Amino acid sequence: MNELNKISLQILSGGKGILAADESTGTMTKRLESVNVPSNEKNRLSFRKALFSSESMKNCIGGVILYDETIKQTDGSKSITELINENGAVAGIKVDTGAKTLSGSPEEKITEGLDGLRERLKEYYKLGARFTKWRGVYNISETYPSKLCIHSNAHALARYASLVQECGMVPIVEPEVLMDGDHSADVCYKKTSEVIKRCFEELVIHKVDLSGVILKPNMILDGAKSKKKINSEEVADLTLKCLNESVPKEIPGIAFLSGGQSEVQATENLNLINKKNNTNFIMTYSYGRALQQGALKYWSKNIEDITGTQKVFNHRANMCSLAAKGKWSKELELQN
């Protein structure tokens, strides 16, 4: 077993998942302002530190994705990566620089950040990061995602992954087919399958070691504006069908993004995916809002109440961890 595979399994195994705390300063400002908390470096660190030092970090969180500002911060005498490591989790870092307009298809996006990436990766490694994240985004409509968008983002994801492994870190490959739109789940299934297959074709071309890659895909869902809504059983069936057909067996695990789902919805869908899991893949979570939103709302009422904030976060993380084992239930959900 190679070192990258070991890191991947440390992050994903035993019902653990990933806390996506990699919101950019702009995104975090919107989150804080939405709960009437001023966005400054102190407050951003205070909220994140409350999560990183919570009890559930030991049993529920295998990895934490950080943002450039956060990975360089300290908690008094120790760095943020040291705080995360002390709880048995692995520190990771978002390394793309965002989705920009795709030349040739202005309604679509291409993720940028390859320029200077090799040098930035070396710096992040020294700061304690052992895995990374890069997100490609794809719209769904009658004409999108276009072949240009699918191929361009897959190529960028593969170049990124190759550089990350060269630096001794595990790349999270995140091709997100967005929920925006009125499309059906069947259309989402078709488009997501096409996107994922193309990503792995490029990863193979770029000689990326698939046993040291974590896939972070969307679940198969109806569009947010769709009039027809499938149930969680159907979400699980279509998601598993898509992954069975699209993902090479060398991949150690899959960590789903929540993609706009509510906290409970993302948990319930993950639980059913694991109950029905007919693959060899670990199926777990890499959630941002679906892990943090309840804790953020509680914290915003009294930012000095760290214990209460951690209690809310611990419950949510425990529910996600149970779902990663197929052991979550609505009864347990209500025991908070």
Secondary structure, DSSP 8 states (H G I E B T S, - for coil): --HHHHHHHHHHSTT-EEEE----HHHHHHHHHHTT----HHHHHHHHHHHHTSGGGTTTEEEEEE-HHHHT-EETTEEHHHHHHHTT-EEEEE----EEEETTEEEEEEE---TTHHHHHHHHHHTT--EEEEEEEE--SSS-S-HHHHHHHHHHHHHHHHHHHHTT-EEEEEEEE---SS--HHHHHHHHHHHHHHHHHHHHHTT--GGG-EE--------TT-S----HHHHHHHHHHHHHHHS-TT--EEEE--TT--HHHHHHHHHHHHHS--SSSEEEEEESHHHHHHHHHHHHH-TT-HHHHHHHHHHHHHHHHHHHTT---HHHHTT-
